[in-house]
Amino acid sequence: MEPAEIIQHSGGVIGASWLMIALPLLGAAILLLGGRRTDRFGHLLGVAMSVAAFVVAALAFFQLLGFAPGERRRGVSLYDLIPGITKIGLLVDPLSISFCLLITFVGSLIHIYSIGYMAHDPARRRFFAYLNLFVAAMLLLVLADNYLGLYVGWEGVGLASYLLIGFWQHKPSAATAAKKAFIVNRVGDFGLAIGIFTIFATFHSVSYAGVADGIAKGGSIPFTAIGLLLLLGACGKSAQLPLQSWLLDAMEGPTPVSALIHAATMVTAGVYLVVRSGPIFQATDTAQLVVTIVGVATLLAGAIIGTAKDDIKKALAGSTMSQIGYMMLAAGIGPAGYAFAIAHLITHGFFKADMFLGAGSVMHAMNDEVDMRKYGGLRKLMPITFVTFFIGYLAIIGFPLLSGYFTKDGIIETAVEHNAILGWLAVLGAGITGFYMSRLVFMTFFGKKRWEADAHPHESPAVMTWPLIILSVGAVVLGAFLVLGNRFMIFLAPAVGRPEELPSFAPFSPTGLVTLALVAVGAGFAWVRYGSAEVPAVAPRGSFLTTFARRDLYGDALNEALFMRPGQWLTRLAVFFDNRGIDGLVNSLAALIGGTSGRMRKVQTGFVRSYALSIFVGAAVLVGAWFVVGNL
């Protein structure tokens, strides 16, 4: 079944859906332009604008539910960018509103948490301005009804993430990480831009409706090229292979940034792009296959990286990379996988934000220490943080009846039916997840205390723990609510199309039992290595595979060898050609003219007798030449 037709809408909350973008954007403008005069209330204004955007999103959602399923794609016209060619508008449908609810709800909780986490930072007002800017850009990305508007939001998210990752500019590592994220994402953004140009050249439109109409009319359409270019853009934003190298370094930003970017918003933009571009990908088996391969390769790579990280935030970043890989795998399957991809994206937004903020709570209590080898035994001293973090842990490893069990295992079962090889590799990834996430929990909250003498672990204030409690509740109940009865698949169908057969989730299926067994084995192995055994203060050197994982699978080394070094050589060659070639030619010509003019100046002596002699000699030469010619 194809997506439903878009119905133009101008009334009610949906007609005012632009407020979702305008409110946090206004907050960012006031906080950035108001300067120090807004320092006293800047954090409160930032929270209020994010919460207000959530209220608008919730009201729009309920208004959307009031329409018949086939009428739930509502377009909101704003203005004509190029009259008769490109209109700028918003699209409120089940896909975009699901993202809006996630972005604004989880984003608001992160804003509230940041009040406590950034309480003593002198630039707190600017931090909240950047958070508001990020939320506004992300909402534009998912609400735009065309690829051009999506691209504006896409670049806005890139700018805001650069500002947030490098917020603590006094740290060279943070400044470097921000630049790295910005540059790596430019590679993906270049692919997305070329893809949009190709879409416009092919369909003479960049709107989703125009593209869908063009596909229906058929003709010679470069589906594979467009799909692969869009995938390149998705790989950059969602940290998928081969553009994943920026993600772990981005942990240098404040922990709320990690929760906002790496849980609920920026890294999910690539999944949104692939699902929103479903009609294009469904027309090319090649592009769909590449999406699934990239997803599986990334989910395994992220899991392997997570097994060897001692930095709690980097271990969670490897987990994020892996979980987005699961979503990409589902998105590449097509309509049968779209609902599981977005459902896992939503549940992941809750339990991963819960764990990132929980990690921030631990760091807050441990003088910003991030090395898990210097933790241990914190569960008794930080009971709320421990319980909420543990719930997120159970959700991500797929513990029965928690959210990740329904959404991630739904992806795995659908993948096994679609492609057995890719599906069973996803099962292997789940087993590795059981190990590295258990390792993280055991090293942090169990065992003997290993912290420094000057550390005094304590529970975080209520402004930080209440968001953890709310997120952990979502980590428990959301999966069953979305998946059971195909509730979310039916809701999403008007936006992405309905599969020919609804793939129902079967609890404790053979595939699910194998997955649970591997997860249990991984968790048990982690307990033997890190739960019941002594954790050394310094990580042992380990095997080649351990080093391979610690160095992020040599991703940076590969990028350096394939791109940075050849780029340096090309730059040096260009400089040499410019200096010796172009500049050499210009300088040589200038020297020739300058030397000639210098010699000519010596003829101009300024003495009248010299000029008279020159005239006499010239006249004599002319007269002599006349006589010679006359005699001939």
URQUILIN-V985169 format. One record per pair of residues at least 4 apart in sequence whose ideal C-beta (glycine too) atoms are under 7 Angstrom apart, sorted by the first residue. I is the first residue (numbers start at 0). J is the second residue. Records with the same first field share a line. If there is no record, write none. Layout:
I->J / J
This chain:
0->492 / 496 / 497
1->496
2->72 / 211 / 493 / 494 / 495 / 496
3->69 / 71 / 72 / 493
4->72
5->72 / 74 / 90 / 208
6->70 / 72 / 73 / 74
7->74 / 76
8->13 / 14 / 73 / 74 / 75
9->14
10->14
11->62
12->16 / 55 / 58 / 59 / 62
13->59 / 62 / 63 / 73 / 75 / 91
14->75
16->55 / 59 / 75 / 89 / 91 / 142
17->21 / 75 / 77 / 89
18->22 / 55
19->52 / 55 / 56 / 99 / 138 / 142
20->24 / 135 / 138 / 139 / 142
21->25
22->26 / 48 / 51 / 52
23->27 / 48 / 49 / 52 / 131 / 134 / 135
24->28 / 135
25->29 / 48
26->30 / 44 / 45 / 48 / 131
27->31 / 128 / 131 / 132 / 135
28->32
29->33 / 37 / 44
30->37 / 41 / 44 / 45 / 124 / 127 / 128 / 131
31->128
33->37
37->41 / 44 / 124
38->124
40->44
41->45 / 123 / 124 / 127
42->46 / 114 / 123 / 124 / 127
43->47
44->48
45->49 / 110 / 127 / 128 / 130 / 131
46->50 / 107 / 110 / 111 / 114
47->51
48->52 / 131
49->53 / 103 / 106 / 107 / 110 / 131 / 134
50->54 / 107
51->55
52->56 / 103 / 134 / 138
53->57 / 103 / 104 / 107
54->58
55->59
56->60 / 96 / 99 / 100 / 103
57->61 / 100
58->62
59->63 / 91 / 96
60->64 / 96 / 100
63->71 / 73 / 91 / 96
66->70 / 71
68->493
69->493
71->92 / 93 / 493
72->90 / 92 / 493 / 494
73->91 / 92
74->88 / 90 / 144
75->88 / 89 / 91
76->86 / 88
77->87 / 88 / 89
78->87
79->86
80->85 / 86 / 87
81->85
85->147 / 205
87->148
88->144
89->142 / 143 / 144
90->95 / 142 / 144 / 207
91->95 / 96
92->96 / 493 / 494
93->97 / 490 / 491 / 493 / 494
94->98 / 274 / 275 / 491 / 494 / 495
95->99 / 141 / 142
96->100
97->101 / 341 / 345
98->102 / 141 / 271
99->103 / 138 / 141 / 142
100->104
101->105 / 263 / 345 / 348
102->106 / 134 / 137 / 138 / 263 / 264
103->107 / 134
104->108
105->109 / 262 / 263 / 348 / 349 / 352
106->110 / 134 / 259 / 263 / 264
107->111
108->112 / 466 / 469 / 470
109->113 / 255 / 258 / 259 / 352
110->130
111->462 / 466
112->116 / 255 / 356 / 463 / 466
113->117 / 126 / 127 / 130 / 255
114->118 / 462
115->459 / 460 / 462 / 463
116->253 / 254 / 255 / 359 / 363 / 463
117->123 / 126 / 253
120->126
122->126
123->127
124->128
125->129
126->130 / 166
127->131
128->132
129->133 / 159 / 162 / 163 / 166
130->134 / 259
131->135
132->136 / 159
133->137 / 156 / 159 / 160 / 163 / 259
134->138
135->139
136->140 / 152 / 155 / 156 / 159
137->141 / 152 / 156 / 264 / 265
138->142
139->143 / 148 / 151 / 152 / 155
140->149 / 152 / 153 / 156 / 268
141->271
143->148 / 149 / 152
144->148 / 206 / 207
145->149 / 205 / 206 / 207
146->150 / 195 / 198 / 205
147->151 / 195 / 205
148->152
149->153
150->154 / 191 / 192 / 195
151->155
152->156
153->157 / 188 / 191 / 268
154->158 / 188
155->159
156->160 / 265 / 268
157->161 / 181 / 184 / 188
158->162
159->163
160->164 / 180 / 260 / 265
161->165 / 177 / 180 / 181
162->166
163->252 / 256 / 260
164->173 / 176 / 177 / 180 / 249 / 251 / 252 / 256
165->173 / 174 / 176 / 177
166->252 / 253 / 256
167->173
168->173 / 174
170->174 / 251
171->175
172->176 / 251
173->177 / 251 / 252
174->178
175->179
176->180 / 248 / 249 / 251
177->181
178->182
179->183 / 245 / 248
180->184 / 245 / 249
181->185
183->235 / 242 / 244 / 245
184->188 / 235 / 236 / 245
185->189
186->235 / 242
187->191 / 231 / 232 / 234 / 235 / 236 / 242
188->192 / 232 / 235
189->193
190->194 / 228 / 231 / 232
191->195 / 228 / 229 / 231 / 232
192->196
193->197 / 228
194->198 / 225 / 228 / 229 / 232
195->199 / 205
196->200
197->201 / 221 / 224 / 225 / 228
198->202 / 205 / 210 / 225
199->203 / 204 / 205
201->213 / 220 / 221
202->209 / 210 / 213
204->209 / 210
206->210
207->211 / 275
208->212
209->213
210->214 / 278 / 279
211->215 / 278
212->216
214->220 / 278 / 282
221->225
222->226 / 279 / 282 / 283 / 286
223->227 / 283 / 285 / 286
224->228
225->229 / 279
226->230 / 279 / 280 / 283 / 286
227->231 / 286 / 289
229->233 / 272 / 276
230->234 / 273 / 286 / 289 / 290 / 293
231->235
232->236 / 272
233->237 / 239 / 269 / 272 / 273
234->239 / 240 / 242 / 269 / 293
235->242
236->265 / 266 / 268 / 269
237->266 / 267 / 268 / 269 / 270 / 323 / 327
238->242 / 243 / 245 / 246 / 266 / 320 / 323
239->243 / 269 / 293 / 297 / 323 / 324 / 327
240->293 / 296 / 297 / 300
243->297 / 320 / 554
244->551 / 554 / 555 / 558
245->249
246->316 / 319 / 320
247->313 / 316 / 317 / 551
249->260
250->257 / 310 / 312 / 313 / 316
252->256 / 257
254->258 / 312 / 355 / 356 / 358 / 359 / 362
255->259 / 359
256->260
257->261 / 312 / 355
258->262 / 352 / 355 / 356
259->263 / 264
260->264 / 265 / 266
261->266 / 316 / 319 / 355
262->347 / 348 / 351 / 352 / 355
263->267 / 348 / 352
266->319 / 323
267->271 / 344
268->272
269->273
270->274 / 323 / 326 / 327 / 330 / 340 / 344
271->275
272->276
273->280 / 290 / 327 / 330
274->330 / 337 / 340 / 341 / 495
276->280
277->281 / 337 / 495 / 496
278->282
280->286 / 287 / 290
281->333
283->287
284->288
285->289
286->290
287->291 / 331 / 333
288->292
289->293
290->294 / 327 / 330 / 331
291->295 / 328 / 331 / 332 / 418 / 421
292->296
293->297 / 327
294->298 / 324 / 325 / 327 / 328 / 331
295->299 / 324 / 328 / 421 / 424 / 425
296->300
297->301 / 320 / 323 / 324 / 327
298->302 / 321 / 324 / 325 / 328 / 425 / 428
299->303 / 424 / 428
300->304 / 552
301->305 / 317 / 318 / 320 / 321 / 324
302->321 / 428 / 431 / 432 / 435
303->431 / 548 / 552
304->308 / 317 / 548 / 551 / 552
305->314 / 317 / 318 / 321 / 435
306->431 / 434 / 435 / 438 / 548
307->545 / 548 / 549
308->313 / 314 / 317
309->370 / 371 / 372 / 538
310->314 / 369 / 370
311->315 / 358 / 361 / 369 / 371 / 439 / 443
312->316 / 358 / 369
313->317
314->318 / 435 / 439
315->319 / 354 / 355 / 358
316->320
317->321
318->322 / 395 / 436
319->323 / 351
320->324
321->428 / 432
322->326 / 347 / 351
323->327
324->328
325->329 / 343 / 407 / 410 / 425
326->330 / 340 / 343 / 344
327->331
328->410 / 414 / 421 / 425
329->336 / 339 / 340 / 343 / 410 / 413
330->336 / 337 / 340
332->336 / 413 / 414 / 417
334->495 / 496 / 497 / 498
335->413 / 498 / 502
336->340 / 410 / 413
337->341 / 491 / 495
338->342 / 487 / 488 / 491
339->343 / 406 / 409 / 410 / 413
340->344 / 410
341->345 / 491
342->346 / 406 / 481 / 482 / 487
343->347 / 406 / 407 / 410
344->348
345->477 / 481
346->350 / 394 / 402 / 403 / 406 / 474 / 477 / 478
347->351
348->352
349->353 / 402 / 470 / 473 / 474 / 477
350->354 / 391 / 394 / 395 / 402 / 403 / 474
351->355
352->356 / 470
353->357 / 387 / 388 / 391 / 467 / 470 / 471 / 474
354->358 / 388 / 391 / 392
355->359
356->360 / 466 / 467
357->361 / 384 / 387 / 388 / 391 / 467
358->362
359->363
360->364 / 381 / 384 / 459 / 463 / 467
361->365 / 374 / 377 / 381 / 384 / 443
362->367 / 368 / 369
363->459
364->381 / 456 / 457 / 459
365->374 / 450 / 454 / 456
366->453 / 454
368->373 / 454
371->439 / 442 / 443
372->442 / 449 / 534 / 536 / 538
373->449 / 450 / 451
374->442 / 443 / 449 / 450
375->442 / 446 / 447 / 448 / 449 / 534
376->445 / 446 / 447 / 448
377->381 / 385 / 443 / 444 / 456
378->382 / 385 / 444 / 445
380->456 / 457
381->385 / 456 / 458
382->386 / 458
383->387 / 458 / 464 / 467
384->388 / 458 / 459 / 464 / 467
385->389 / 444
386->390
387->391 / 467 / 468 / 471
388->392
389->393 / 440
390->394 / 471 / 474 / 475
391->395 / 471 / 474
392->396 / 436 / 440
393->398 / 401
394->398 / 401 / 402 / 403 / 474
395->403 / 432 / 436
396->403 / 432 / 433 / 436 / 518 / 522
397->403 / 404 / 407 / 408 / 429 / 514 / 518
398->404
399->404
400->404 / 479
401->474 / 475 / 478
402->406 / 474 / 475 / 477 / 478
403->407 / 478
404->408 / 478
405->409 / 478 / 479 / 482 / 504
406->410 / 478 / 481 / 482
407->411 / 429
408->412 / 511 / 514
409->413 / 482 / 504
410->414 / 425
411->415 / 422 / 425 / 426 / 429 / 510 / 514
412->416 / 504 / 508 / 510 / 511
413->417 / 502
414->418 / 421 / 422 / 425
415->419 / 422 / 423 / 510
417->422
418->422
419->423
420->424
421->425
422->426
423->427
424->428
425->429
426->430 / 510 / 513 / 514 / 517
427->431
428->432
429->433 / 514 / 517 / 518
430->517 / 518 / 520 / 521
431->435 / 521
432->436
433->437 / 517 / 518 / 519 / 521 / 522
434->438 / 521 / 522 / 524 / 525
435->439
436->440
437->441 / 521 / 522 / 525 / 526
438->442 / 525 / 529
439->443
440->444
441->445 / 446 / 525 / 526 / 529 / 530
442->529 / 534
445->530
446->530 / 534
449->534 / 536
450->454 / 456
458->464
459->463 / 464
461->465
464->468
465->469
466->470
467->471
468->472
469->473
470->474
471->475
472->476
473->477
476->480
477->481
478->482
479->483
480->486
481->486 / 487
482->487 / 504
485->489 / 501 / 503
486->490
487->491
488->492 / 501
491->495
492->496 / 497
498->502
506->511
507->511 / 512
508->512
509->513
510->514
511->515
512->516
513->517
514->518
515->519
516->520
517->521
518->522
519->523
520->524
521->525
522->526
523->527
524->528
525->529 / 530
526->530 / 531
527->531 / 532
528->532
529->534
535->539
541->545 / 546
543->547
544->548
545->549
546->550
547->552 / 553
548->552
551->555
553->557
554->558
555->559
556->560
557->561
558->562 / 563
559->563 / 564
560->564
561->565
562->566
563->567
564->568
565->569
566->570
567->571
568->572
569->573
570->574
571->575
572->576
573->577
574->578
575->579
576->580
577->581 / 582
578->582 / 583
579->583
580->584
581->585
582->586
583->587
584->588
585->589
586->590
587->591
588->592
589->593
590->594
591->595
592->596
593->597
594->598
595->599
596->600
604->609
607->611
608->612
609->613
610->614
611->615
612->616
613->617
614->618
615->619
616->620
617->621
618->622
619->623
620->624
621->625
622->626
623->627
624->628
625->629
626->630
627->631
